Amino acid sequence: MKRAFHLSAGRRGITRDVDHELAFHIEMRTRELIALGKSPADARREAIAVFGDVSAVRADCLAELGHRTRQRARTEFMHTLWQDIRFTARTLRRAPAFTVASLLTLALGIGATTAIFSVIDGVLLRPLPYAYGDRLVHVSQPANAGEVPDVGFSPMEVADYESQTRSFDAMAEYHTMAFTLLGRDEPRRVQTGVVSAGFFDVLGVKALLGRTFRPGEDRAGAAPVIVLSYEFWQHALGGDPTIVGRTFTMNDRVHTVIGVLPFLPQDPDHNDIYMPVSSCPFRVSPHVLESRTARMVTLLGRLKPGVTLARATADVSGVDARLHQEYPDAYRANDRLGISAAMYRDEITRGARPTLLVLLATAAFVLLIACANVANLTLARELRREREMALRAVLGAGRRRIARQLVTESTMLAVAGGALGLAVAYSLLGVLKSFTALFTPRAAEIGMDGRVLAFAFAVSALTGICLGLIPVMTAHRDLASGLKEDGNGSTLGGARMRVRGALISAQVSIAFMLLVGAGLMLRSFVNLERVDPGFDPANVLTARIDLDWTKYKTGPLIRNFEEALLERVAARPGVTAAAVANASPMNEGQPNKAPFRIDGRALGASQTAPTMDVRIGSTDYFRVLGIALVSGRTFTAMDRDTANEPVVINQTAARRYWGAANPIGARLTFDDGKHWVTVVGVAGDVSQYGPAQPEMPALYAPFNLSTTSDMRVLVRTRGDPSLVSRDLHAIVHDMDPAQPVTEVQTLAKMRGDAVATPRITMLLVGAFALVALMITAAGLAGVIAFTVSRRTREIGIRIALGAQPGGVRGMVLGQGLRLVGIGLVIGAAAALGLTRLLSRFLFEVNATDPITFVGVAALFCGIAAMACLAPARRATRVDPMIALRDT
């Protein structure tokens, strides 16, 4: 057994030693038997028989020795690892500048990457937080060959798809509307999800309190019930645990609360309450129930187990083809209706995906720059430690042992940097959640949990290992030379210096790409800000008044409310004008495109009717918004009783449909000649849907001729418009105590919100690019400073031989700018290709805009020159006598 502790390590060595040991015992016993007078053959046969099953003993020995060897190896590994960790802690403590610089750099890189990953993970990678989230499919009906992504489905179409498809376990319909909820101290406008009874079963959501809807509760005549969202229950009702069974009045009916949903993201909209379709007055109207073209709902389906999306798509396409054939009047060729199916989790993140992937790539670039910078610092430090490493090798440390020590040091550094990076990521999380909420309702699922922490640790460990391997691969192979050199020797370690130069050039090229991307977005944002919206948003307050349809069912009632409201608002001090409209400029709604015909112009059989975005405004609409009148006139109070219904068109409509002719006096019809309207004026174009949206033909109709109960109040004031907010609430409450006023904000804020997405995207990319520039400049300054310190003797000799300070300064600056120049050339070539991916985010600026490229290159050269200036000045102050004496 004593020899067993000295057996060779390794599988082959252990096997060989065991075989020798077994042979030794058998041989010794054979010799003893021969000494007792047995023949050699009998003695060996008896020795083997006495020994027993040699194979079994051999296997037992191999297993036991293998176990002991592995245990010893683990013990030795942990012992040496602990030694390495303690040694690393001491060495890092002795180099505080290197440690702090590396930690901060890694914290920025890993923190930015971790923060963006938390967003990607919460929005794009995680399954939907429903029991059947991975089987939910969104079925859409695009129109105009995809120009309109989804026109929705009519209840009749929903019934057809439910009965004729075979790929789905169940289907559910959904749409959202706003209603007035009564039963609390004040009337409250609530966003309501109107769903079929099986909606929550399709999702796989159970109620936190009470229950969700049962089959049959969405049929006509069913008792009105509602389910509350968790947020509404908490914020509006104080989390009342006895809420189930209470009643509220809505749409002139008493609704009973039957349940409260758990806390979960609500897709596709954030609703306050949910009601069955039978409780929606519009969904159950005869017009909607009996019309195949009353398309207003979203259709969701839950795939049967094992059914693929492709099979489901073929299934719904088959139904769509049959419906087109059976009901040609409902699927007109001009509408170009189609059908498509997509996984629901992809559908609700479609808008966020490109932007988030760009941010992830940007953060990854910053991490690469950070790693390159720390690698440069590490190489500089290893050059000073070259003698130490050579001495360790001479004393018996193998190349693998030294490499292990270096990897341990870099990994500890990276993990510590990653821990600091978590703090950076946490500080960015709030901004990123707000930003992501602009694109998808899944922003609420973003957070830092075990998956994000595991990602941060994995990135830190991988970064540390890579950083540790770089000096190993460029290590001094000649131990004798290493021992001869000291930390300030004249030999520069050519391989490592070339690697350091390459790392700096790589940093410059990546940072250049990021800065070009940020520069393009900055120019794009400036172009957006310069867009003339066509109206004056200053000193204008907007508010939404969605009249309760149970009280204001007719046009005269709505007009009376509108006229009384405008009269009282206009009489308030500080108000210069007031108007109502069906929508405010810069809203996020969809255009209300209506096909029309011009009197005297007949359409050919193959021609498609032209369309205009129809808007409604009261008499002072153009005055309140400051919309320019190009020709003709706007509405007047006299238009209320005129037989020729007047309308105003915008310049785009006049140019597109009348060309050089004068459209004033032209007659239009939107219902095949049953009613005619007359163009009385041409107004300037207005950015109704944001500055990035192209102008479209628009028509304005007077409010008194075409009313809407969902109105927007527009108030122009002499001073701060927000001061009128309280007056507006008081006026409406005085006119109708049960009528809420919502979405009160200034038009200037709405205009700012319209460019919020490009502004925040630009700021995020710009922040990453700025961090990359700072890290690169610091790395360049460090490399040049280190090079100067290594060339002190050479510079001293040059000065002793008559070199002028300007020449020495130029030599140092030239070295730094040469590295920058190489990086700029590589970065420009790469940027020409990569920035094309940003084209969809740009507005009126080309992805290869030469001004941006040249400007960023000039900025980089200036920053690089400033970074190299301090080392260059230090080089000119080298004392030749001291330098030569130190030779």
URRA-V357434 format. One line per field, one symbol per residue. ss: DSSP state (H for helix, E for strand, C for the rest). psi: psi as a letter, one per 30 degrees, with the letter a starting at -180 (. if undefined). burial: b if it has 9 or more other ideal C-beta (glycine too) atoms within 8 Angstrom, else e. Layout:
ss = ???
psi = ???
burial = ???
//
This chain:
ss = CCHHHHCCCCHHHHHHHHHHHHHHHHHHHHHHHHHCCCCHHHHHHHHHHHHCCHHHHHHHHHHHHHHHHHHHHHHHHHHHHHHHHHHHHHHHHHCHHHHHHHHHHHHHHHHHHHHHHHHHHHHHHCCCCCCCHHHEEEEECCEHHHCECCCCECHHHHHHHHHHCCCEEEEEEEEEEEEEEECCCCCEEEEEEEECCCHHHHHCCCEEEECCCCCCCCCCCCCCEEEECHHHHHHCCCCCCCCCCCEEEECCEEEEEEEEECCCCCCCCCCCEEEEHHHCCCCCCHHHHCCCCCCCEEEEEEECCCCCHHHHHHHHHHHHHHHHHHCHHHCCHHHCCCCEEEEHHHHCCHHHHHHHHHHHHHHHHHHHHHHHHHHHHHHHHHHHCHHHHHHHHHCCCCHHHHHHHHHHHHHHHHHHHHHHHHHHHHHHHHHHHHHHCCCCHHHHHCCCCHHHHHHHHHHHHHHHHHHHHHHHHCCCCCHHHHHHCCCCCCCCCHHHHHHHHHHHHHHHHHHHHHHHHHHHHHHHHHHHHHCCCCCCCCCEEEEEEECCCCCCCCHHHHHHHHHHHHHHHHCCCCEEEEEEECCCCCCCCCCCEEECEECCCCCCCCCCCCEEEEEEECCCHHHHHCCCEEEECCCCHHHHHCCCEEEEEEHHHHHHHHCCCCCCCCEEECCCCCCCEEEEEEECCCCCCCCCCCCCCEEEEECCCCCCCEEEEEEEECCCHHHHHHHHHHHHHHHCCCCCCEEEEEHHHHHHHHCHHHHHHHHHHHHHHHHHHHHHHHHHHHHHHHHHHHCHHHHHHHHHCCCCHHHHHHHHHHHHHHHHHHHHHHHHHHHHHHHHHHHHHCCCCCCCCHHHHHHHHHHHHHHHHHHHHHHHHHHHCCCHHHHHHCC
psi = eefefglklleeeeeeeeeeeeeeeeeeeeeeeefgglleeeeeeeeeeeeajeeeeeeeeeeeeeeeeeeeeeeeeeeeeeeeeeeeeeeeffieeeeeeeeeeeeeeeeeeeeeeeeeeeefeklkhlegefgkkjklillhhfejejfalleeeeeeeefflgfkellklklklklkklfaekkkjkkkjjllegefeeehklkekblaklkffglkflkkllkkleeeeeefgghjfgekflllkkhgkkkkkflklljlkjkfljlelkllfffjfeegkeeeegkfgijflkkkljklkfkleeeeeeefeeeeeeeeeeifffikeffhkaklkkkeeeefgeffeeeeeeeeeeeeeeeeeeeeeeeeeeeeeeefgeeeeeeeeegfkleeeeeeeeeeeeeeeeeeeeeeeeeeeeffeeeeeeefffekfgfffkljaeeeeeeeeeeeeeeeeeeffefefglkfjeeeeeeklfglfkfieeeeeeeeeeeeeeeeeeeeeeeeeeeeeeeeeeeffkjfgljfkhkkllkjjkjffeifleeeeeeeeeeeeeeeffkkfkflklllflllglglkkikkklkkkfjkklegkkkllkjklklaegeeeefhkkjelblallfffeglejjklklleeeeeeffbflkfkfkklkghhgekklkkflkllkkieglffklklklkkkkeffjlkfilkkkkklebjffffeeeeeeeeeeejfgjlklhklleeeeeeffgeeeeeeeeeeeeeeeeeeeeeeeeeeeeeeeeeefgeeeeeeeeeggkleeeeeeeeeeeefeeeeeeeeeeeeeeeeefffgeffljhkkfhjeeeeeeeeeeeeeeeeeefeeeeeeefgkjeeeeeef.
burial = eeebeebeeeeebbbbbbbebbeebbbebbbebbeeebeeebbbebbbeebeebeebbeebbeebbebbeeebeeeeeebbeebbebbbebbeebeebbebbbbbbbbbbbbbbbbbbbbbbbbebebebebbebbbbbbbbbeeeebeeebbbbbbbebbeeebebbebbbbbbbbbbbbbebeebbbbbbbbbbbbbbbbbbbebbebebbeeebbeeebebbbbbbbbbbbebbeeeeebbebebbbeeeebbbbbbbbebebbebebbbbbbbbbbeebbeeebbebeebbbbbbbbbbeeebebebbbebbbebbebbbeeeeeebeeeeebbbebbbbbebbbeebbebbbbbbebbbbbbbbbbbbbbbbbbbbbbebbbebbbbbeeeeeeeebbbbbbbbbbbbbbbbbbbbbbbbeebbebbbbbbbebbbbbebbebeeebbebbbebbbebbbbbbbbbbebbbeebebbbebeeeeeeebeebbebbbebbbbbbbbbbbbbbbbbbbbbbbebbeebebbbebeebbbbbbbbbbebbeeeebbbebbebbbebbbebebbebbbbbbbbbbbeeeeebeebbbbeeeeeeeeebbbbbbbbbbbbbbbbbbbebbebebbeeebeeeeebbbbbbbbbbeebbeeeebbebbbbbeeeeebbbbbbbbbbbbbbebebeebbbbbbbbeeebebebbbbbbbeeebebbbebbbebbbebbeebbbbebbbbbebbeebbbbbbbbbebbbebbbbbbebbbbbbbbbbbbbbebbbbebbbbbbeeeeeebbbebbbebbbebbebbbebbbebbbebbbebeebbbebebebeebbebbbebbbebbbebbbbbbbbbbebebebbbeee
//
